[in-house]
Amino acid sequence: MLRVLGMAALAAGMTAAALPATAHAAVPQQHQASAADCSVDPTNPSWAGYVACGSSYASVSATWTQPQVSCTSNGIVGFWVGLDGYGETPIEQTGINVSCATGTPQYTGFWESSTSSPAINYNEPVYPGDTIIANVLYQGSDTYSLQLTDSTRDWVENTPLDSVAPNLSAEVIAEATTLNGHVTALPNFAAIQFRQVTIDDVSLSSASAQPTSLVNSDGQYLAYPANLTGNGFTDYYAGWVGGAVAAAFTGINGDLYTYSSPGVANTNDAVLGGTSPAIALLSNGTYEIAYQSTSNDLTLFNSGTLTLTNLPMKPGTSPAIAAQAGDTYQVAYQSSSGSMWTYTPSSGGVNQSQGMLAGTSPAITALSGGGYEEAFQANTGNLILYGSGGDNNTGLGMKSGTSPSIAAAGGGFEAAFQANTGVLWTFGTNGTADLGLGMASGTSPAIAGLTTGGYEMAFQTNTGVLEVYGQAADLNTGIGMSAGTSPSIAAQAGGGYETAIRENTGQFTVYGTVGNVQTNTLTSGGTSPSVAG
């Protein structure tokens, strides 16, 4: 007998009845599961995640932060844990479905079995950023317990289930779910970090779980799992849907690397150790990159062409760059004298006679009415704004050793910085705000003006993970960042954004509404990437 217990009313506008009936398809396997042998196919048309098979399993559980979904298709993506289903007709699973059938993502908890298919929805509120805990437990005598918890919304659903199944596989999966017998087009989902994952109370590696990636009929990867880290892993969306995204970073060998979908390229030009490049999109469609070379000079790179300025920079600091129409750009940097300088191709280097705190770097943005505005930490420890938009010693104390970010927004500008209290603040034409969001020591935030108005910020929290905050999303991504590094963020068409980070694995990763890609390319320790779009 099937029963669903403890249903609560949905939040306004989120009725389960409006969601299409979906099925979570079993995935065929190359070798039939048995206690002796089971080989997981590395690619398949529906699933991205980890599968354990070749034994008998009694439980599977995982915790995750519900990722944001962008409706780049009208399909459905599911995030779940389950028993059976890999090469078997029966399946027992529970998790979160996100439907884009109406063009707006609808988040709903569900459970499913071979006897209940399609999925049965729970009438409970679910939102991006919620902490979800999913458990499937075999209790013996063909009975199961399916439990789904949203600890952020303070609800728990327990579903007892009768099912005759062999329990020959266990899975933790992101899925392009099935509607009317067909696999739906996978919508873009923010990277999901499955953590505290156990199969029969042991880790995925101890359970010999194997990865599988979701590919389309042309063999193109749409979603894939990263390598196991600790007691979990991260699933990434890779089905890029357009948008200009490029990034620059310092590789583990010290060279300047560039990134554009779908790959990474080594320029073979050396960057000074411990410093980071900056990148800007010019109006001609090319990218200008500024960095400190191993000779300590400001250097520019564009499409294989180097510009050697012979302008000395303060060792250990990094430049910033912004572009205006007409293929023009301006660089801000801390010179070897400790003063803030600017550089343009037409004017060369100009001493702005603004003293900067040692070890910090300036930020710059192009203003909508023309000209540029810089932000930096003065040698007094205060945030300073300087440029065409006005000069302002804000009197706001910054955390020593950190640097601000600045973006054009709302006809003016907005700066983001780590205050001397260790929390994220903003300052600009919209006023001053203490956002009360704790930041990791020694890190700096990033800010971008959105194409639809307002702005979005990215920063490393005091728990060491990437968080985005602003008009587009307020989301703790759960993606661990390398200590002492900072994210970069760039606006995308339609009000979206894209970030670039150094993960705690040392890998360069792109994350945001255009797509999420873990490049498997290591970056130099203590450096941070820059992204433009």
C-alpha positions as CSV (number, residue, x, y, z in Angstrom):
1,M,0.0,0.0,0.0
2,L,1.3,3.5,-0.9
3,R,0.8,6.4,1.4
4,V,2.0,10.0,1.4
5,L,2.1,11.5,4.9
6,G,2.2,15.0,6.3
7,M,1.5,17.1,3.2
8,A,1.4,20.9,3.8
9,A,0.0,23.7,1.6
10,L,2.2,25.1,-1.1
11,A,3.5,28.6,-1.0
12,A,1.3,30.9,-3.1
13,G,1.8,30.4,-6.8
14,M,3.6,27.1,-6.5
15,T,0.9,24.5,-6.9
16,A,2.0,20.9,-7.5
17,A,-1.0,20.3,-9.7
18,A,0.4,22.8,-12.2
19,L,3.5,20.6,-12.7
20,P,3.7,18.0,-15.5
21,A,3.8,14.4,-14.5
22,T,7.4,13.2,-14.9
23,A,9.2,9.9,-14.8
24,H,12.8,9.3,-13.7
25,A,13.9,6.7,-16.2
26,A,16.0,3.7,-15.4
27,V,19.4,3.8,-17.2
28,P,20.5,0.8,-19.1
29,Q,23.9,-0.7,-18.2
30,Q,26.5,-2.4,-20.2
31,H,26.7,-5.4,-17.8
32,Q,23.8,-6.7,-15.8
33,A,24.3,-5.9,-12.1
34,S,25.3,-8.9,-10.0
35,A,27.1,-9.4,-6.7
36,A,30.2,-10.3,-8.7
37,D,30.4,-7.7,-11.5
38,C,29.0,-4.3,-12.5
39,S,30.5,-1.8,-14.9
40,V,28.9,1.7,-15.0
41,D,28.7,3.2,-18.5
42,P,30.7,6.5,-18.4
43,T,28.0,8.3,-20.5
44,N,24.3,7.9,-20.8
45,P,21.3,10.0,-22.1
46,S,19.7,10.9,-18.8
47,W,22.0,10.9,-15.7
48,A,25.0,12.8,-14.4
49,G,26.3,11.6,-11.0
50,Y,27.6,8.5,-9.3
51,V,26.3,4.9,-9.3
52,A,27.3,2.0,-7.1
53,C,26.4,-1.5,-8.4
54,G,27.5,-5.1,-8.2
55,S,26.4,-5.7,-4.6
56,S,23.2,-5.5,-2.5
57,Y,22.4,-2.1,-1.1
58,A,20.1,-1.0,1.8
59,S,20.4,2.8,2.0
60,V,21.6,5.9,0.2
61,S,21.5,9.5,1.4
62,A,22.8,13.0,0.5
63,T,22.6,16.6,1.4
64,W,22.7,19.5,-1.0
65,T,22.0,23.2,-1.4
66,Q,19.2,23.4,-4.0
67,P,20.8,25.0,-7.1
68,Q,19.2,27.8,-9.1
69,V,17.8,26.7,-12.5
70,S,17.6,29.0,-15.5
71,C,14.9,28.0,-18.0
72,T,17.1,27.8,-21.1
73,S,14.8,25.0,-22.3
74,N,11.3,23.9,-21.4
75,G,12.6,20.7,-19.9
76,I,12.8,19.3,-16.4
77,V,15.8,18.6,-14.3
78,G,15.7,16.4,-11.2
79,F,18.2,16.0,-8.3
80,W,17.7,12.8,-6.3
81,V,19.0,9.8,-4.5
82,G,17.7,6.3,-5.1
83,L,18.0,2.5,-5.0
84,D,17.8,0.3,-8.1
85,G,17.1,2.0,-11.5
86,Y,20.5,1.2,-13.0
87,G,19.7,-1.5,-15.5
88,E,16.7,-2.6,-13.4
89,T,13.0,-1.8,-14.0
90,P,12.2,-1.1,-10.3
91,I,13.3,2.2,-8.8
92,E,12.9,3.9,-5.4
93,Q,13.9,7.5,-5.2
94,T,13.2,10.9,-3.7
95,G,14.5,14.4,-4.4
96,I,13.7,17.8,-6.1
97,N,12.3,18.3,-9.6
98,V,12.6,21.7,-11.3
99,S,10.2,22.1,-14.2
100,C,10.6,24.8,-16.9
101,A,7.3,23.9,-18.7
102,T,5.9,27.4,-18.1
103,G,9.2,29.2,-18.8
104,T,9.7,29.9,-15.1
105,P,11.4,27.4,-12.9
106,Q,9.1,25.5,-10.5
107,Y,10.8,23.7,-7.6
108,T,9.0,20.7,-6.1
109,G,9.9,17.8,-3.9
110,F,8.9,14.3,-5.2
111,W,9.1,10.6,-4.6
112,E,8.8,7.8,-7.1
113,S,8.9,4.0,-7.4
114,S,8.2,1.5,-10.2
115,T,4.7,1.2,-8.8
116,S,4.1,5.0,-8.5
117,S,5.6,6.2,-11.8
118,P,5.3,9.0,-12.8
119,A,6.7,11.0,-9.9
120,I,4.4,12.0,-7.1
121,N,4.9,15.6,-5.9
122,Y,5.0,16.8,-2.3
123,N,2.9,19.9,-1.6
124,E,5.8,21.8,0.0
125,P,7.6,25.0,-0.7
126,V,11.1,24.7,-2.2
127,Y,13.4,27.6,-3.3
128,P,17.0,27.9,-4.6
129,G,19.5,28.0,-1.8
130,D,17.4,25.7,0.5
131,T,19.3,22.9,2.3
132,I,17.8,19.5,1.1
133,I,18.4,16.1,2.7
134,A,17.3,13.0,0.9
135,N,17.3,9.4,2.2
136,V,16.1,6.1,0.8
137,L,16.2,3.1,3.2
138,Y,15.3,-0.5,2.6
139,Q,13.7,-1.9,5.7
140,G,13.4,-5.5,4.7
141,S,10.4,-7.6,3.6
142,D,10.0,-5.5,0.4
143,T,9.4,-2.3,2.4
144,Y,11.2,1.0,2.0
145,S,11.2,4.4,3.7
146,L,11.7,7.5,1.6
147,Q,12.5,10.7,3.4
148,L,12.9,14.2,2.0
149,T,13.8,17.2,4.2
150,D,14.0,20.9,3.5
151,S,15.7,22.2,6.7
152,T,15.5,25.8,5.4
153,R,11.7,25.7,5.2
154,D,11.4,23.3,8.2
155,W,9.5,20.5,6.6
156,V,10.0,16.7,6.4
157,E,8.1,14.2,4.3
158,N,8.2,10.5,5.1
159,T,6.8,8.1,2.6
160,P,6.6,4.3,3.4
161,L,6.7,2.2,0.3
162,D,6.0,-1.4,-0.6
163,S,8.0,-2.6,-3.6
164,V,9.5,-5.8,-4.8
165,A,13.0,-4.9,-6.0
166,P,16.5,-6.4,-6.0
167,N,18.4,-3.5,-4.4
168,L,21.3,-4.0,-6.9
169,S,22.3,-0.3,-7.4
170,A,22.4,3.0,-5.5
171,E,22.6,6.4,-7.1
172,V,23.1,10.1,-6.5
173,I,22.0,11.9,-9.6
174,A,21.2,15.1,-11.5
175,E,18.8,14.0,-14.4
176,A,17.2,15.2,-17.5
177,T,13.8,13.7,-16.6
178,T,11.3,12.0,-18.8
179,L,8.0,13.5,-19.9
180,N,5.5,11.5,-22.0
181,G,8.1,8.8,-22.6
182,H,10.8,11.3,-23.9
183,V,13.9,12.7,-22.2
184,T,13.3,16.4,-21.8
185,A,15.9,19.1,-22.9
186,L,18.1,19.7,-19.9
187,P,17.7,23.3,-18.4
188,N,20.7,25.2,-17.2
189,F,21.3,24.5,-13.5
190,A,23.9,26.0,-11.2
191,A,26.5,23.6,-10.0
192,I,25.2,21.3,-7.3
193,Q,27.4,20.0,-4.6
194,F,26.2,16.7,-3.2
195,R,27.7,16.4,0.3
196,Q,27.5,14.0,3.3
197,V,26.8,11.3,0.7
198,T,26.6,7.7,2.1
199,I,25.7,4.4,0.6
200,D,25.1,1.7,3.3
201,D,26.6,4.3,5.8
202,V,30.0,4.4,3.9
203,S,31.4,7.0,1.5
204,L,30.9,6.8,-2.3
205,S,34.6,5.8,-2.7
206,S,34.2,3.0,-0.1
207,A,31.1,1.8,-1.9
208,S,33.1,1.8,-5.2
209,A,30.6,4.2,-6.8
210,Q,31.5,5.1,-10.4
211,P,30.8,8.3,-12.4
212,T,28.5,8.7,-15.3
213,S,27.9,11.8,-17.5
214,L,24.9,13.0,-19.4
215,V,25.4,13.3,-23.2
216,N,23.1,14.1,-26.1
217,S,22.7,12.0,-29.3
218,D,25.7,13.7,-30.8
219,G,28.0,12.7,-27.9
220,Q,28.1,16.3,-26.5
221,Y,28.3,16.5,-22.7
222,L,25.4,18.3,-21.2
223,A,26.1,17.6,-17.5
224,Y,28.9,15.7,-15.7
225,P,30.2,14.9,-12.2
226,A,33.5,16.1,-10.8
227,N,35.9,13.8,-9.0
228,L,35.0,12.7,-5.6
229,T,36.1,15.1,-2.8
230,G,35.7,13.9,0.8
231,N,32.2,12.6,1.2
232,G,30.7,14.1,-1.9
233,F,31.0,15.5,-5.4
234,T,29.8,18.4,-7.6
235,D,27.6,18.0,-10.7
236,Y,28.1,20.6,-13.4
237,Y,25.9,21.8,-16.2
238,A,27.8,21.9,-19.5
239,G,25.1,22.5,-22.1
240,W,26.2,25.9,-23.1
241,V,23.5,28.1,-24.5
242,G,25.4,31.0,-25.9
243,G,26.7,34.3,-24.5
244,A,30.2,35.7,-24.6
245,V,32.2,34.4,-21.7
246,A,36.0,34.6,-21.5
247,A,38.4,34.5,-18.6
248,A,42.1,34.9,-17.8
249,F,44.0,33.2,-15.0
250,T,47.5,32.3,-13.8
251,G,48.2,28.6,-14.5
252,I,50.0,26.3,-12.0
253,N,53.1,26.7,-14.1
254,G,53.0,30.5,-13.8
255,D,51.9,31.2,-17.4
256,L,49.0,33.4,-18.4
257,Y,46.0,31.2,-19.5
258,T,42.9,32.3,-21.3
259,Y,39.5,30.6,-21.3
260,S,36.5,30.7,-23.7
261,S,33.9,28.0,-24.1
262,P,34.7,25.3,-24.5
263,G,38.4,25.3,-23.7
264,V,41.6,26.7,-22.1
265,A,44.7,28.0,-23.9
266,N,48.2,28.7,-22.6
267,T,49.6,32.0,-23.9
268,N,53.1,30.9,-22.8
269,D,53.6,34.3,-21.3
270,A,54.8,34.3,-17.7
271,V,52.8,36.1,-14.9
272,L,54.6,37.3,-11.7
273,G,54.0,34.7,-9.0
274,G,51.2,35.5,-6.6
275,T,49.5,38.0,-8.9
276,S,46.4,37.7,-11.1
277,P,45.5,39.0,-14.5
278,A,42.4,41.2,-15.4
279,I,40.3,40.9,-18.6
280,A,37.9,43.2,-20.5
281,L,35.8,42.8,-23.6
282,L,36.5,45.5,-26.2
283,S,33.8,46.8,-28.5
284,N,35.5,45.1,-31.5
285,G,34.8,41.7,-29.9
286,T,38.4,41.0,-28.7
287,Y,39.6,40.7,-25.2
288,E,42.3,42.8,-23.6
289,I,44.2,41.3,-20.7
290,A,46.4,43.2,-18.2
291,Y,48.9,41.5,-15.9
292,Q,52.1,42.0,-14.0
293,S,55.0,40.3,-15.8
294,T,57.9,38.6,-14.2
295,S,59.9,41.8,-14.9
296,N,57.4,43.5,-12.6
297,D,56.1,45.6,-15.5
298,L,52.5,46.2,-16.5
299,T,51.9,44.1,-19.7
300,L,48.9,43.8,-22.1
301,F,47.9,40.8,-24.1
302,N,45.3,40.7,-26.9
303,S,44.9,37.8,-29.4
304,G,48.6,36.8,-29.2
305,T,49.9,40.4,-29.3
306,L,51.9,41.7,-26.3
307,T,52.2,45.3,-25.4
308,L,55.2,46.0,-23.1
309,T,54.5,49.3,-21.3
310,N,57.8,49.3,-19.3
311,L,55.7,50.7,-16.4
312,P,56.8,49.1,-13.1
313,M,54.2,47.7,-10.7
314,K,54.3,47.1,-7.0
315,P,55.3,43.4,-6.6
316,G,52.5,41.2,-5.4
317,T,49.7,43.5,-6.8
318,S,47.4,43.0,-9.7
319,P,46.0,45.5,-12.3
320,A,42.3,46.1,-13.2
321,I,41.0,47.0,-16.7
322,A,37.8,48.4,-18.1
323,A,36.7,49.1,-21.7
324,Q,34.7,51.8,-23.4
325,A,33.2,52.1,-26.9
326,G,35.7,52.6,-29.8
327,D,38.0,49.8,-28.7
328,T,39.4,52.0,-25.9
329,Y,40.3,50.8,-22.4
330,Q,41.9,52.0,-19.2
331,V,44.1,50.1,-16.7
332,A,44.4,51.0,-13.1
333,Y,47.3,49.6,-11.1
334,Q,49.6,50.2,-8.0
335,S,52.9,51.4,-9.3
336,S,56.3,50.5,-7.7
337,S,56.1,53.8,-5.8
338,G,52.9,52.7,-4.1
339,S,50.8,55.3,-5.9
340,M,47.7,54.5,-8.0
341,W,48.5,55.0,-11.7
342,T,46.3,54.6,-14.8
343,Y,47.3,53.6,-18.3
344,T,45.6,54.0,-21.7
345,P,47.2,53.3,-25.2
346,S,46.8,57.0,-26.0
347,S,48.1,58.6,-22.8
348,G,50.4,55.9,-21.5
349,G,51.0,55.8,-17.8
350,V,49.6,58.6,-15.6
351,N,50.4,59.1,-11.9
352,Q,47.2,59.9,-10.2
353,S,49.1,60.7,-7.0
354,Q,46.8,58.6,-4.8
355,G,48.7,56.6,-2.2
356,M,47.6,52.9,-1.9
357,L,47.9,50.4,0.9
358,A,50.8,48.0,0.3
359,G,49.7,44.7,-1.1
360,T,46.3,45.9,-2.4
361,S,45.1,46.4,-5.9
362,P,42.7,48.9,-7.4
363,A,39.4,48.3,-9.3
364,I,38.0,50.2,-12.3
365,T,34.8,50.5,-14.2
366,A,33.7,52.3,-17.4
367,L,30.8,54.7,-16.7
368,S,27.7,54.8,-18.9
369,G,28.2,58.6,-19.6
370,G,31.9,58.1,-20.5
371,G,35.0,58.1,-18.5
372,Y,36.1,55.8,-15.7
373,E,35.8,55.5,-12.0
374,E,38.4,53.8,-9.8
375,A,38.1,52.3,-6.3
376,F,41.0,51.4,-4.0
377,Q,42.2,51.0,-0.4
378,A,44.2,54.1,0.5
379,N,47.3,53.9,2.6
380,T,45.1,55.2,5.5
381,G,43.0,52.0,5.2
382,N,39.9,53.8,3.9
383,L,37.9,53.1,0.7
384,I,38.6,55.8,-1.9
385,L,36.6,56.6,-5.1
386,Y,38.4,58.5,-7.8
387,G,37.8,59.4,-11.4
388,S,35.3,60.9,-13.8
389,G,32.4,60.1,-11.5
390,G,33.8,62.0,-8.6
391,D,36.5,61.8,-6.0
392,N,35.5,60.6,-2.6
393,N,37.4,59.6,0.6
394,T,34.5,57.7,2.0
395,G,36.0,57.4,5.5
396,L,34.9,53.7,5.4
397,G,37.6,51.4,6.8
398,M,38.5,48.4,4.8
399,K,39.9,45.1,6.0
400,S,43.7,45.3,5.7
401,G,45.1,43.6,2.6
402,T,41.8,43.4,0.7
403,S,40.8,45.2,-2.4
404,P,37.4,46.7,-3.5
405,S,35.5,46.1,-6.7
406,I,33.5,48.6,-8.7
407,A,30.8,48.5,-11.4
408,A,28.6,50.9,-13.3
409,A,25.0,50.6,-12.2
410,G,21.9,52.7,-12.3
411,G,23.5,55.6,-14.2
412,G,26.2,55.8,-11.5
413,F,28.5,53.2,-9.8
414,E,28.5,50.8,-7.0
415,A,31.6,49.6,-5.1
416,A,31.8,46.4,-3.0
417,F,34.4,45.8,-0.3
418,Q,35.3,43.9,2.8
419,A,34.9,46.3,5.7
420,N,37.3,46.3,8.6
421,T,34.6,44.3,10.5
422,G,35.1,41.4,8.1
423,V,31.7,41.7,6.4
424,L,30.5,42.8,2.9
425,W,29.6,46.4,2.4
426,T,28.6,48.5,-0.6
427,F,29.1,52.2,-1.4
428,G,28.0,54.2,-4.4
429,T,25.4,56.5,-5.9
430,N,22.7,54.5,-4.1
431,G,24.3,55.1,-0.7
432,T,26.1,52.9,1.8
433,A,25.0,49.5,3.0
434,D,26.3,47.0,5.6
435,L,25.1,43.7,4.1
436,G,26.1,41.8,7.2
437,L,27.5,38.9,5.1
438,G,30.7,37.5,6.6
439,M,33.7,37.2,4.2
440,A,36.7,35.0,4.4
441,S,39.8,36.7,5.8
442,G,42.1,38.2,3.1
443,T,39.6,37.9,0.3
444,S,37.9,40.6,-1.8
445,P,34.4,40.7,-3.4
446,A,33.5,41.2,-7.0
447,I,30.6,43.2,-8.4
448,A,29.0,43.6,-11.9
449,G,26.2,45.8,-13.2
450,L,23.4,43.7,-14.7
451,T,22.0,44.3,-18.2
452,T,18.5,44.6,-16.7
453,G,19.5,47.0,-14.0
454,G,20.9,46.6,-10.5
455,Y,24.0,44.6,-9.7
456,E,25.2,41.2,-8.6
457,M,28.1,40.4,-6.3
458,A,30.3,37.4,-5.7
459,F,32.4,36.7,-2.7
460,Q,34.0,34.0,-0.6
461,T,32.1,33.5,2.6
462,N,33.7,33.0,6.0
463,T,32.9,29.3,5.6
464,G,35.1,29.2,2.4
465,V,32.4,28.8,-0.3
466,L,31.3,30.9,-3.2
467,E,28.2,33.1,-2.7
468,V,26.4,35.3,-5.2
469,Y,24.2,38.1,-3.9
470,G,22.2,40.9,-5.5
471,Q,19.3,41.5,-7.9
472,A,19.8,38.3,-9.9
473,A,20.2,35.8,-7.1
474,D,21.0,35.4,-3.4
475,L,22.6,32.0,-3.4
476,N,25.2,30.1,-1.3
477,T,26.5,27.8,-4.1
478,G,28.2,25.4,-1.7
479,I,31.2,25.4,-4.0
480,G,34.4,25.5,-2.0
481,M,37.0,28.2,-2.9
482,S,40.7,28.1,-2.3
483,A,41.7,30.0,0.9
484,G,42.8,33.6,0.3
485,T,41.4,33.8,-3.3
486,S,38.6,35.9,-4.6
487,P,36.0,35.5,-7.4
488,S,35.4,37.6,-10.4
489,I,31.9,38.3,-11.9
490,A,30.6,39.6,-15.2
491,A,27.1,40.5,-16.5
492,Q,25.4,38.4,-19.1
493,A,22.5,39.1,-21.4
494,G,19.0,39.0,-19.9
495,G,20.1,39.9,-16.4
496,G,22.4,36.9,-15.9
497,Y,25.9,36.7,-14.6
498,E,29.0,34.5,-14.8
499,T,31.7,34.0,-12.2
500,A,35.2,32.6,-12.3
501,I,36.9,31.1,-9.2
502,R,39.8,29.0,-8.0
503,E,38.1,26.0,-6.4
504,N,39.5,24.5,-3.2
505,T,40.9,21.8,-5.4
506,G,43.0,24.4,-7.2
507,Q,41.0,24.1,-10.4
508,F,39.8,27.0,-12.5
509,T,36.0,26.9,-12.6
510,V,33.3,29.0,-14.4
511,Y,29.9,29.2,-12.7
512,G,26.7,31.2,-13.4
513,T,23.6,31.5,-15.5
514,V,25.3,30.9,-18.8
515,G,26.8,27.6,-17.7
516,N,29.0,25.9,-15.2
517,V,32.3,24.3,-16.3
518,Q,35.0,22.7,-14.2
519,T,38.0,22.9,-16.6
520,N,40.3,20.4,-14.8
521,T,43.0,23.0,-15.2
522,L,45.0,23.9,-12.1
523,T,45.8,27.5,-11.3
524,S,48.7,29.0,-9.4
525,G,48.3,29.0,-5.6
526,G,47.0,32.3,-4.1
527,T,45.9,33.7,-7.4
528,S,42.4,34.6,-8.6
529,P,40.9,34.5,-12.2
530,S,39.1,37.3,-14.0
531,V,36.0,36.9,-16.2
532,A,34.5,39.2,-18.8
533,G,31.3,38.8,-20.9
